[in-house]
Amino acid sequence: MTINFKYRVTLALAFFNIVLLCTCVKDRDFKPLEGNQVSGLVANATYSEVKSRYQEETFQIQEDLIIEGYVSSSDEMGNFFSVLHFQDKPENPSEGFQIEIDLRDSHLFFPEGSKIYIKLKGLYLGRSKDVFKIGGVFTSFGNVSVGRLPAAVVDNHVFLSTDEKATIQPSLISLENLEPRSTNTLVVVDNLEIIDAEIGAIFAEEREETERRLMDCKGNTITLVNSGFSDFQAEFLPSGNGKIIGVLLRDKANFSLAIRSLKDLSFTEERCEEIVDEYTSNQLFISELADPDNNSKARFVELYNSASEQLDLKGWKLVRFTNDNIEVSSSIDLSGFTIAAKSTFVISPNTLEFEQVYAFAPDLAVGTNTPADSNGDDNLQLIDPFGTVIDVFGIVGEDGSGTNHEFEDGRAVRNDEVVEGNPVYTFSEWTIYNDTGAEETIQEPKNAPEDFTPRIRN
């Protein structure tokens, strides 16, 4: 039987494709393909020595430098793409590095734990977001940066050692003591869990890099970076507590982790007990309000903590109801501050003027038209992290003008015997000076600084 030429060509192409396919996958024993293996290469530079050559802009290395390392990443499950992360030792590494390569399935050529040599001459060295990397070159609008090394020339620079593949021992780290030198190395963190808000979510949105948050039992957090192309993209995040192994990544001072596969996660323990870091106290109260007759820019609000312990103000807020409003007009978030025991906390809407008038800086500088900038006829509430009103000045819904809670052009100061907040305005707890208040107030305008005592309470 005669086979025509067109049919012979089709058979030949089919056979060629089969051969090509077979050369691009693991063998029947699932052993990785042999990469560009060499023996006899010797490293002549450390990572630190290479990085020290960087002079604030990406450049092409012209010296015959060779570095060596052990591969800490793997793209087998698709969570790494076109990059090799490697470290200087398989155990207790001093530092790590990364090379950008345009090579798919790099784990077949440079498996995790394999020793590699990199000839640096002709490669580019750069720094992005404070992290060094080597690779090819990428130019955009005249700006040169490190890009992926084309697959056709990877073999000219990256070589696989004939040494036995090492077992990478991840370094145990704590979220409280993360160090830049550990970037690109394999690490393990114990006692981690997915934050409450993300329990039940999948690892990554399809085709999108997705960040999830991990937290330890002390409240420290770190980002888990997941590829939307990974094999485990649609799997649900684990709900327990445990340990995670991953490559430590960094964006300036922000650290993150990337796992190689789901085998890097072991969250089989009970979740942490709920962290309580918000506190209430009825011993925090408003101690002085100021609307100086001679200088409206010298206004302030003073709080006082009569307790024998300091108080973290996370979640606390001071709100203002302007005139007779029953809706909050403005608010000051006190989170991030702590008030010491038996101490004041002074808030100013004009910090430069305040410092010039009273000769010290306020504890908190805020803007104008805030609760610290009242003209004397507004009402204030001090609210704890749980929404409870701890202390008040004035009566919400009642304009202070002409009442016993007006301090216009004057001062409202809490009497010395008061040691707790009061959610109901009680005039007898205050001494109030103004220009046109009710008869029981003192109609005597006050001037700054001599008539005010910010930061002082008997």
Secondary structure as GFF3:
##gff-version 3
##sequence-region A 1 458
A	DSSP	alpha_helix	5	22	.	.	.	ID=ss1
A	DSSP	beta_strand	37	38	.	.	.	ID=ss2
A	DSSP	alpha_helix	47	51	.	.	.	ID=ss3
A	DSSP	beta_strand	59	60	.	.	.	ID=ss4
A	DSSP	beta_strand	66	71	.	.	.	ID=ss5
A	DSSP	beta_strand	83	87	.	.	.	ID=ss6
A	DSSP	beta_strand	96	100	.	.	.	ID=ss7
A	DSSP	three_ten_helix	106	108	.	.	.	ID=ss8
A	DSSP	beta_strand	115	119	.	.	.	ID=ss9
A	DSSP	beta_strand	124	128	.	.	.	ID=ss10
A	DSSP	beta_strand	131	140	.	.	.	ID=ss11
A	DSSP	beta_strand	143	147	.	.	.	ID=ss12
A	DSSP	alpha_helix	151	154	.	.	.	ID=ss13
A	DSSP	beta_strand	158	161	.	.	.	ID=ss14
A	DSSP	beta_strand	171	172	.	.	.	ID=ss15
A	DSSP	three_ten_helix	175	177	.	.	.	ID=ss16
A	DSSP	three_ten_helix	180	182	.	.	.	ID=ss17
A	DSSP	beta_strand	186	194	.	.	.	ID=ss18
A	DSSP	three_ten_helix	196	198	.	.	.	ID=ss19
A	DSSP	beta_strand	210	216	.	.	.	ID=ss20
A	DSSP	beta_strand	221	226	.	.	.	ID=ss21
A	DSSP	beta_strand	241	251	.	.	.	ID=ss22
A	DSSP	beta_strand	254	258	.	.	.	ID=ss23
A	DSSP	three_ten_helix	262	264	.	.	.	ID=ss24
A	DSSP	beta_strand	265	269	.	.	.	ID=ss25
A	DSSP	beta_strand	284	290	.	.	.	ID=ss26
A	DSSP	three_ten_helix	296	298	.	.	.	ID=ss27
A	DSSP	beta_strand	300	305	.	.	.	ID=ss28
A	DSSP	beta_strand	311	312	.	.	.	ID=ss29
A	DSSP	beta_strand	317	321	.	.	.	ID=ss30
A	DSSP	beta_strand	330	333	.	.	.	ID=ss31
A	DSSP	beta_strand	338	339	.	.	.	ID=ss32
A	DSSP	beta_strand	343	348	.	.	.	ID=ss33
A	DSSP	alpha_helix	351	358	.	.	.	ID=ss34
A	DSSP	beta_strand	364	365	.	.	.	ID=ss35
A	DSSP	three_ten_helix	371	373	.	.	.	ID=ss36
A	DSSP	beta_strand	379	383	.	.	.	ID=ss37
A	DSSP	beta_strand	389	393	.	.	.	ID=ss38
A	DSSP	beta_strand	411	414	.	.	.	ID=ss39
A	DSSP	three_ten_helix	427	429	.	.	.	ID=ss40
A	DSSP	beta_strand	430	433	.	.	.	ID=ss41
###
